[in-house]
Amino acid sequence: MQVGISLSLVGMLGVNGTLPVLAAEVKDGDSAIISEVQKDTSEDVQESEVKNEETQPTEEGQQQVTGETDSNVEEQVEDKTPVEEEQTAEQSVEKQESPAETEIEKQESKKSQDGFEINSDGALVSYTGSATRVVVPSNVKKIGSVAFSQNENIKEVVLPDGVTEISGYGFYQCSNLEEVVLPDSMTKLGEYTFYGCTSLRKVNLSEGITEIPNEAFGKCHQLTDFTIPNSVKIIGAMAFSSCSELNVTIPDGVEAIGRYAFSSCGKLKEITIPASFKVIEEGAFHGTGVETVILPENIKEVGASAFGSCKNLKRIEFQSGVKSLGEAAINNNPNLQRVVFKGDAPSLGKYMFLGTNKDFVIEVPRKAKGYDQEPWTNYKIVYTEDVKLPEAVTNLKSVSAGKQKVKLTWDASEGAEGYLIYAQKNGKYGYVGMTTKGTTFTDTKALDTDYNYYWVFPYVTDTNTGKMLPGKCTKYVWAKGVIPAVQNLKASSVKGGVKLTWTEQKDAEGYLVYGQRAGEKYGYVGMTTKGTTFTDTKASKTAYNYYWVFPYHKDSQGNMIVGGTPKYTYGRAL
C-alpha cells in the first residue's frame, strides 16, 4: 500500500527585504522531490519507529518546509518485509492494534468540510473556504504561516481562546478583511501578519503581545480603531507604514521603534516618545500629520528623515541630551515655525531644514555653545533666558457685578508681572483681557442670560523676545452678568400693611417683590421702579408674612433679566 504525503516549500523573507514566493504562486513543474522515504510496516514493527537516516533533510531544508500540502511533491511509503526483532507478547499485541495506515492518518494534517486544514499540533495550516465571516475552530492553537494569505473572500475572522500565535504572513494581503477578533491568549505576531490588508479597520491586541514585528500592519490604509497594548516593548521596522488613517498613542512601555515604523501615517497628529528612548530611528515618523513634537531628555540621536515631510509640523523641541541629527532629519516641513534646543548645538546632517518655512527660527539658551558657528549661522537664531514661570493663582472667585458684568478676584502669584483672563461664553473659549494692576478684573461684556466661565493665568515676560510666558491655571469659576442681590433688606409693621426697605443696587432698573402671606402660596406681590421701598397692603395682621426683593435690568430686546436672590425678611401688618 502507498500513502501520499504532500509538502510545500515556501521561501521566507530575506534579510534584504525581498518578498517570499507564496504557495499560491508555485507553477507546474516547479516542484521537486524532497526525498523518498521507505518505511517498514508489519504487525511487529510500528511505522513511527522506523527511521531512514540517509534520507533525512538537511538543517537548511528543514527551515524551508512549512507543513503545507502541494500536489507536486510526494513521499512514497511502501510496504516492506517486516524487520525481525525480539519483542514481548504485550508489545506484539499493541502493534497489531495500531497498523501503519492508522498511525499515518493520526499524524498527518486533515482538511474539514469547512476548508480548515489543521495539523496534529493544533496549527491551522490553511483555509480554503469561501466564507466572508470565518470562525476558526476551537481546537486551533496557532495560525500557521500564510494560512489565510491573499484570501479575497474573508471580511471578518474570529480566533478562539487558546490561540497564542499568528505566524508570519498569516493574513498577508487579505484585501477585503475588515475586522479580526483576537483572544486574550495571544502572545506573538509574525512579520507581515496583516500586511496589505487594505480594508482592515479594527483589530484588538491583547496585553500579552510584547512586540509588533516588521511590517505587521504595513499598508493597512483603513486602520483606525487600534490600541497599542501597554505590554508592547518593540515596534518593528515599517510596522505601521502607510496606515494613512491611523491615529494612535505610543505607550510608555515601548523601548524601541524601528525604521519607518509610522511613516506616511498622515492622520497621526500627536506623538509621545517614551522617556526611555535614546535614538529615533531613520524615517520613524516621516510623513506623519504631527503638529508639535517634544522629545525626552534621553534622546541622543535622531536618524535620517525621522521627521521629514511632516506637512503640519509647526514646532519641535529637543532637550539638552541630543548630540546629532541625521541627514534630512527635519526637512520638507513647509509650516515649521520654531525649532527649540535646550542644550549645546548638536551635529547636523546634510539637507537639514531644506524645504522648510523660510521664516522659521531656532530657539536656544543664552549660554549654549556652538550656535555661533556654521552651519548654524545660516539660520535665524533666537536666544532665550532661563525663565521661571509663576505658580497658578489661588483663591479665585467670581461674582455677578451688574448688568453684563462679572467681577473676578484672586490672591497674587509670586513673581507674576500680570494676569491674563480667558473665558468661555456660549461654548466658545478665548481671551477676555488682562491686568498688571492688582488682583481683580471685571468683565463688562459678560452674558446675562447664561453662565460665563473664567480662567486666570499669571505671566512673566521673556526679556529677549518680549513675549509673555503664561503659568498654569488650576481652577475655573463661573457667574452670570446680572445685578447682585439687594442688601440690607428689612421689614417693618405699618398701619394697613408691611413696609420693605433695601439698599439701592447699581444698574438696577427696578425691583420685583415676591412673598408668602399667611396661609397663601409663594408668589408675585408687586414691583417698583421708583426708589427702594415697597408697602404690602394685603399683608396679614395675625401671622407673619415673608418677603424677597429681586433687582432687574432689561436686555436690548426689552426682556427683564432678574438679578441675584436676596435673604428673605418677614413682618406683620398693624
BAVEX-110257 format. One record per residue (C-alpha): x, y, z; residue in three letters. Coordinates in steps of 0.001 Angstrom, whole numbers, plus 500000, padded with zeros to 6 digits. Layout:
BEGIN
X,Y,Z,ala;
...
END
This chain:
BEGIN
500000,500000,500000,met;
501186,503564,499214,gln;
500278,506619,501257,val;
500981,510103,499751,gly;
502284,512825,501989,ile;
502104,516353,500466,ser;
504566,519050,501415,leu;
505199,522584,500043,ser;
508190,524835,500174,leu;
507716,528498,500983,val;
510674,530871,500805,gly;
510714,533199,503771,met;
511521,536920,503638,leu;
515193,537533,503165,gly;
517398,539963,505004,val;
517317,542342,502025,asn;
513525,542689,502303,gly;
512543,540598,499226,thr;
509051,539133,499372,leu;
508573,535400,499659,pro;
507340,533068,496968,val;
503910,532125,498250,leu;
502488,528662,497849,ala;
499774,530043,495590,ala;
502464,531162,493119,glu;
504122,527789,492566,val;
503696,526709,488954,lys;
503514,523208,487441,asp;
506926,521780,487095,gly;
508459,523921,489856,asp;
508126,521223,492486,ser;
510970,518931,493321,ala;
511056,515605,495009,ile;
512303,516217,498518,ile;
513020,512614,499357,ser;
511699,509148,499092,glu;
511271,507504,502410,val;
510651,503882,502740,gln;
509102,502712,505943,lys;
508678,499165,507127,asp;
505181,498205,508222,thr;
504150,494949,509813,ser;
502300,493575,512770,glu;
505568,493576,514689,asp;
507032,496983,513888,val;
505284,500380,514272,gln;
505781,502863,511439,glu;
506760,505603,513873,ser;
509790,503616,514986,glu;
511260,503289,511519,val;
513908,505916,510624,lys;
515709,506397,507338,asn;
518936,508174,508254,glu;
520107,508508,504661,glu;
517100,510489,503505,thr;
516721,512974,506369,gln;
516608,516619,505132,pro;
519465,518982,505919,thr;
519084,521645,508594,glu;
518603,524230,505850,glu;
515943,522109,504202,gly;
514075,521753,507487,gln;
513770,525520,507778,gln;
512149,525659,504342,gln;
509464,523041,504911,val;
506274,524682,506150,thr;
503992,521710,506570,gly;
501674,522847,503775,glu;
500464,520466,501086,thr;
501488,520542,497447,asp;
500260,518037,494904,ser;
503563,518110,493034,asn;
505655,516811,495927,val;
505134,513371,497358,glu;
506898,510879,499589,glu;
506264,507299,498763,gln;
505633,504902,501614,val;
505762,501267,500579,glu;
505100,498016,502442,asp;
508285,496203,503145,lys;
509268,492911,504606,thr;
508908,493056,508420,pro;
512063,493513,510386,val;
512689,490676,512772,glu;
513153,491947,516347,glu;
512776,490500,519796,glu;
509504,491630,521365,gln;
507373,490753,524337,thr;
503924,489329,523809,ala;
502353,492509,525150,glu;
504232,494722,522660,gln;
503192,492487,519809,ser;
499506,492816,520681,val;
499751,496653,520867,glu;
501309,496846,517407,lys;
498642,494639,515910,gln;
496023,497095,517129,glu;
497868,500141,515529,ser;
498702,499380,511879,pro;
500838,501779,509880,ala;
497891,503175,507963,glu;
496162,504299,511152,thr;
499299,505873,512569,glu;
499900,507916,509418,ile;
496293,509024,509448,glu;
496701,510336,513008,lys;
499945,512197,512306,gln;
499141,513934,509049,glu;
497020,517071,508530,ser;
493302,516676,507856,lys;
491032,519030,505944,lys;
487495,519592,507275,ser;
484429,520139,505178,gln;
484615,523873,506042,asp;
488004,524310,504400,gly;
490201,524250,507532,phe;
493448,522302,507344,glu;
494638,521638,510889,ile;
497673,519555,511782,asn;
498158,517333,514803,ser;
499826,520161,516750,asp;
496701,522291,516539,gly;
498149,524634,513916,ala;
495821,525946,511216,leu;
497874,525259,508099,val;
495495,526772,505552,ser;
491947,527861,504941,tyr;
490397,527147,501537,thr;
486772,528004,502288,gly;
484832,530845,500701,ser;
483022,532309,503748,ala;
483152,536059,504403,thr;
482926,535615,508173,arg;
485258,532917,509451,val;
485102,531479,512965,val;
488225,529390,513494,val;
487600,526016,515225,pro;
488166,525882,518974,ser;
490915,523231,518741,asn;
493258,525577,516854,val;
496203,526836,518931,lys;
498221,528571,516242,lys;
497663,530246,512879,ile;
500350,528983,510552,gly;
502369,530919,508018,ser;
500284,532135,505014,val;
497234,530307,506436,ala;
494837,532971,505107,phe;
497274,534719,502795,ser;
495722,536508,499782,gln;
492229,535290,500575,asn;
489940,537818,498901,glu;
486680,536487,500370,asn;
487037,536938,504113,ile;
485831,540136,505801,lys;
485862,539092,509425,glu;
487861,536445,511336,val;
487257,535332,514911,val;
490019,533354,516626,leu;
489161,531096,519587,pro;
490545,531269,523106,asp;
493790,529343,523293,gly;
495375,530679,520106,val;
498777,532034,521098,thr;
500440,532918,517812,glu;
499880,534079,514267,ile;
502899,533168,512172,ser;
504398,535400,509509,gly;
502177,536321,506561,tyr;
499178,534800,508339,gly;
496718,537273,506766,phe;
499042,538708,504123,tyr;
497200,540806,501506,gln;
493683,539807,502533,cys;
492415,542868,500736,ser;
488778,542648,501904,asn;
489446,541777,505533,leu;
487793,544422,507774,glu;
487950,543062,511314,glu;
489916,540462,513277,val;
488910,539389,516788,val;
491924,538085,518695,leu;
491735,536217,522029,pro;
493444,537295,525227,asp;
495707,534257,524906,ser;
497615,535834,522000,met;
501302,536427,522738,thr;
503020,536583,519349,lys;
502611,538038,515870,leu;
504819,537193,512928,gly;
506257,539585,510360,glu;
503874,540812,507651,tyr;
500931,539331,509580,thr;
498381,541823,508241,phe;
500478,543486,505557,tyr;
498435,544794,502657,gly;
495047,544274,504378,cys;
493845,547495,502797,thr;
490289,547237,504182,ser;
491229,546369,507761,leu;
489567,548810,510168,arg;
489597,547089,513529,lys;
491864,544645,515308,val;
492375,544147,519036,asn;
495714,543126,520508,leu;
495893,541501,523939,ser;
498154,542636,526767,glu;
500228,539513,526175,gly;
501748,540947,522990,ile;
505272,542278,523579,thr;
506339,543023,520003,glu;
504685,544340,516874,ile;
507101,542945,514281,pro;
508329,544304,510981,asn;
505562,545452,508634,glu;
502917,543674,510692,ala;
500303,546280,509692,phe;
502007,547869,506717,gly;
499636,549371,504123,lys;
496521,548879,506258,cys;
495083,552065,504790,his;
491764,551963,506670,gln;
493087,551003,510113,leu;
491692,553468,512671,thr;
490276,551557,515640,asp;
493548,550414,517176,phe;
495283,550492,520566,thr;
498893,549511,521189,ile;
498861,547413,524402,pro;
500916,548605,527351,asn;
502782,545285,527214,ser;
504415,546122,523861,val;
508172,546735,524136,lys;
509215,546786,520481,ile;
507586,548246,517391,ile;
509377,546857,514372,gly;
510519,548458,511133,ala;
507639,549753,508986,met;
505201,548154,511426,ala;
502506,550747,510617,phe;
503928,552237,507449,ser;
501298,553796,505145,ser;
498463,553378,507670,cys;
497094,556657,506395,ser;
494063,556811,508735,glu;
495859,555691,511899,leu;
495910,557914,514980,asn;
497415,556006,517882,val;
499171,556641,521200,thr;
502572,555089,521868,ile;
502545,553688,525437,pro;
505312,554407,527932,asp;
506458,550783,527949,gly;
507740,550862,524366,val;
511531,550634,524333,glu;
512303,550703,520600,ala;
510666,551917,517378,ile;
512111,550599,514131,gly;
512939,552311,510838,arg;
509974,553989,509138,tyr;
507660,552431,511734,ala;
504996,555152,511364,phe;
505982,556641,508027,ser;
503159,558058,505894,ser;
500644,557921,508743,cys;
499044,561172,507674,gly;
496383,561255,510433,lys;
498883,560704,513250,leu;
498749,564150,514883,lys;
500212,563544,518337,glu;
503417,561685,519169,ile;
504558,560826,522678,thr;
508110,559493,522825,ile;
508731,557374,525942,pro;
511409,558725,528280,ala;
513475,555538,527953,ser;
514307,556199,524284,phe;
517842,557111,523252,lys;
517548,557006,519461,val;
514849,557973,516968,ile;
515408,555588,514063,glu;
515615,556566,510420,glu;
512303,557735,508976,gly;
510380,556679,512100,ala;
507811,559494,511756,phe;
508403,560543,508176,his;
505288,561915,506509,gly;
503063,561902,509617,thr;
500455,564564,510435,gly;
502141,565545,513685,val;
501952,569263,514634,glu;
504101,569504,517779,thr;
506921,567202,518931,val;
508675,567374,522322,ile;
511455,564814,522630,leu;
512555,563456,526027,pro;
515893,564156,527677,glu;
517427,560755,526912,asn;
517285,561157,523130,ile;
520900,561288,521913,lys;
520438,560777,518196,glu;
517730,561446,515622,val;
518024,559353,512473,gly;
517875,560440,508851,ala;
514466,561673,507649,ser;
512969,560952,511073,ala;
510654,563972,510873,phe;
510910,564731,507179,gly;
507848,565689,505090,ser;
505656,566327,508129,cys;
503479,568906,506389,lys;
501691,570044,509567,asn;
504734,570230,511847,leu;
504982,573666,513487,lys;
507223,573130,516492,arg;
509795,570538,517529,ile;
511738,570654,520790,glu;
514983,568853,521670,phe;
516319,568549,525193,gln;
519922,569089,526203,ser;
520863,565422,525633,gly;
520614,565403,521823,val;
524020,565112,520116,lys;
523303,564585,516411,ser;
520590,564965,513792,leu;
520862,562682,510783,gly;
520632,563596,507133,glu;
517358,565403,506337,ala;
516076,564603,509827,ala;
513990,567783,509644,ile;
513248,568878,506101,asn;
510387,569489,503715,asn;
508285,570905,506576,asn;
506606,573928,504968,pro;
504724,575021,508125,asn;
507585,574734,510600,leu;
507801,577848,512791,gln;
510165,577052,515640,arg;
512877,574502,516471,val;
513898,574554,520132,val;
517210,573234,521501,phe;
517719,573180,525277,lys;
521455,572443,525159,gly;
524634,572942,523128,asp;
524500,572693,519355,ala;
524248,569100,518024,pro;
525878,567987,514783,ser;
523710,568389,511689,leu;
523453,566045,508719,gly;
523125,567186,505107,lys;
519961,568740,503713,tyr;
518765,569858,507167,met;
515816,572278,507052,phe;
515648,572067,503249,leu;
512115,572895,502051,gly;
511213,574403,505418,thr;
509298,577633,506003,asn;
511855,580378,505349,lys;
510709,582368,508393,asp;
511255,579619,510943,phe;
513511,580367,513919,val;
515823,578274,516069,ile;
515485,578973,519781,glu;
518475,578204,522029,val;
519618,579060,525570,pro;
521694,582206,526036,arg;
524644,580247,527458,lys;
524562,577399,524916,ala;
527671,576722,522824,lys;
528208,576133,519107,gly;
525364,578188,517608,tyr;
527723,580994,516594,asp;
529411,578686,514061,gln;
528421,577164,510731,glu;
526017,575776,509714,pro;
524002,577389,512497,trp;
524915,580903,511390,thr;
522929,580245,508211,asn;
519699,580251,510232,tyr;
517816,582742,512380,lys;
518872,582108,515983,ile;
516861,583447,518934,val;
518428,583281,522387,tyr;
516268,582802,525479,thr;
516938,583158,529148,glu;
516008,580563,531674,asp;
512695,581922,532865,val;
510858,580671,535924,lys;
507141,580638,535304,leu;
504872,581828,538130,pro;
502680,579415,540046,glu;
498928,579262,539441,ala;
496769,581834,541248,val;
494864,580752,544351,thr;
491516,581673,545897,asn;
489992,582550,542508,leu;
486368,583780,542863,lys;
483659,585276,540658,ser;
480518,587321,541478,val;
477767,588983,539495,ser;
478582,592697,539435,ala;
475787,594361,537446,gly;
474264,594486,534014,lys;
476522,592220,531843,gln;
479262,592425,534470,lys;
481192,589719,536349,val;
483936,590570,538835,lys;
486896,588227,539402,leu;
489223,588253,542410,thr;
492242,586125,543355,trp;
495360,586001,545510,asp;
498616,587186,543963,ala;
501065,584705,542378,ser;
504692,585254,543401,glu;
506811,586636,540575,gly;
503866,587357,538264,ala;
504102,590538,536220,glu;
500415,590453,535370,gly;
497474,588197,534674,tyr;
495740,587002,531500,leu;
491995,586328,531680,ile;
490305,583796,529414,tyr;
486629,582910,529325,ala;
484149,580549,527738,gln;
480854,582073,526576,lys;
478216,580308,524519,asn;
480593,577381,524194,gly;
483472,579461,522741,lys;
486780,579826,524627,tyr;
489009,582870,524175,gly;
490958,585820,525526,tyr;
488950,588360,527563,val;
491509,590769,528953,gly;
494483,591269,531248,met;
495658,593304,534177,thr;
499003,594449,535533,thr;
497497,596285,538492,lys;
496189,594302,541416,gly;
494340,591026,541566,thr;
490873,591949,540312,thr;
489250,592092,536911,phe;
485718,592954,535796,thr;
484317,591512,532590,asp;
481941,594181,531200,thr;
480720,592015,528331,lys;
479504,589052,530337,ala;
476418,587095,529332,leu;
473371,587938,531439,asp;
471209,585061,530232,thr;
473723,582243,530809,asp;
476822,581423,532850,tyr;
480280,582696,531933,asn;
483345,580540,532800,tyr;
486705,582146,533662,tyr;
490399,581184,533898,trp;
493200,583465,535183,val;
496847,582843,534125,phe;
499802,584634,535766,pro;
502577,585581,533357,tyr;
506154,586843,533073,val;
507899,588440,530099,thr;
510802,586918,528174,asp;
513338,589756,528198,thr;
514904,588589,524943,asn;
511820,588118,522813,thr;
509387,590353,524679,gly;
506814,587569,524687,lys;
504502,586836,527599,met;
505109,583414,529116,leu;
501998,582281,531000,pro;
501984,579996,534006,gly;
499285,577488,534818,lys;
495661,577835,535864,cys;
494352,575000,538023,thr;
490791,576178,538656,lys;
487953,577915,536842,tyr;
484954,579883,538191,val;
481619,580965,536759,trp;
478869,583615,537151,ala;
476140,585472,535222,lys;
476364,589141,534259,gly;
473384,590263,536347,val;
472723,592707,539199,ile;
473721,591258,542565,pro;
471169,590607,545298,ala;
469863,593596,547267,val;
471484,594400,550593,gln;
470020,595456,553959,asn;
466535,594107,553201,leu;
464238,594938,556166,lys;
460523,594711,557015,ala;
458582,596970,559380,ser;
454954,596883,560531,ser;
452884,599862,559464,val;
449184,600626,559665,lys;
447472,598622,556996,gly;
450491,596660,555830,gly;
454209,595716,555920,val;
456821,598161,554605,lys;
460013,596822,552936,leu;
463272,598797,552529,thr;
466679,597948,550997,trp;
469878,599497,549654,thr;
469908,600728,546070,glu;
471713,598431,543600,gln;
473846,599908,540780,lys;
472451,599213,537276,asp;
469053,598208,538709,ala;
466125,599458,536608,glu;
463563,598295,539165,gly;
462786,595701,541790,tyr;
460413,592721,541901,leu;
458811,591778,545222,val;
457821,588173,545948,tyr;
456323,586869,549155,gly;
454369,584290,551063,gln;
451487,585708,553080,arg;
449954,583783,555949,ala;
448004,580820,554640,gly;
448947,581577,550991,glu;
451452,580193,548484,lys;
454692,581846,547475,tyr;
454256,584238,544541,gly;
454497,587675,542990,tyr;
453482,590562,545301,val;
454408,593672,543327,gly;
457243,595785,541870,met;
458686,599264,541906,thr;
460762,601381,539524,thr;
460961,604339,541889,lys;
463170,604148,544943,gly;
463998,601322,547281,thr;
460783,600896,549279,thr;
457598,598881,548867,phe;
454488,598506,551101,thr;
452401,595340,551000,asp;
448855,596498,551792,thr;
447497,592971,551782,lys;
449748,591632,554495,ala;
448264,589525,557276,ser;
447826,591088,560722,lys;
447570,587778,562575,thr;
450580,585897,561200,ala;
453969,586651,559713,tyr;
454423,587445,556016,asn;
457715,586536,554264,tyr;
459324,588671,551504,tyr;
462099,588560,548836,trp;
463182,591514,546673,val;
464930,590979,543271,phe;
466678,593711,541264,pro;
466323,593568,537495,tyr;
467501,595132,534248,his;
466295,594842,530669,lys;
468228,593498,527690,asp;
468331,595015,524204,ser;
465038,593309,523315,gln;
463319,594652,526402,gly;
463313,591341,528254,asn;
463504,591577,532041,met;
466677,589979,533436,ile;
466309,589169,537137,val;
469312,589601,539415,gly;
470601,587749,542432,gly;
468467,586154,545156,thr;
468485,588039,548497,pro;
467907,586876,552013,lys;
464264,586971,552999,tyr;
462653,589154,555653,thr;
459295,588951,557462,tyr;
456725,591082,559317,gly;
453010,591603,560267,arg;
450641,594434,559430,ala;
449285,596685,562161,leu;
END
